[in-house]
Amino acid sequence: MGIFFKNEIMKKLLILFAISLVMLACGTQNHKTESTETQEAVETIDPASLETIEIAVIGMTCGGCERTVQTAVGNLPGVQSVKASHTDSTALVTFDPGQTTFEAMKAAIIDKGYAVEDYAMVEKPQ
């Protein structure tokens, strides 16, 4: 009976540890969605200069991952909006190219533990 009890405790601890790792990896902790600096940058963006790109992001598995990518890219200067999708493995970013670049977005995403393949320009509606 003693061995069974010890194995069950170890099993439950291992499961709890695994769940904790997944939650940590997916960024489920509370994040600030927008910093004061980002809010100020949004006010100075010229709408005529905005561009939208779709970035291929590899490694997002849940909504927490989406929030992590959105926060990382959204805190860059000149970014007006970010919509990440773990199901599509993409991040749709509208930004002022005079204030930030794809390389800066790529670095921010990689810094959070995800891979970036490439991006595509999204045409502006007529």
PyMOL commands that set and color helices and strands:
alter all, ss='L'
color gray80, all
select helices_A, chain A and resi 2-25+36-43+47-49+63-74+102-111
alter helices_A, ss='H'
color red, helices_A
select strands_A, chain A and resi 51-58+79-85+90-95+115-122
alter strands_A, ss='S'
color yellow, strands_A
deselect
rebuild
show_as cartoon
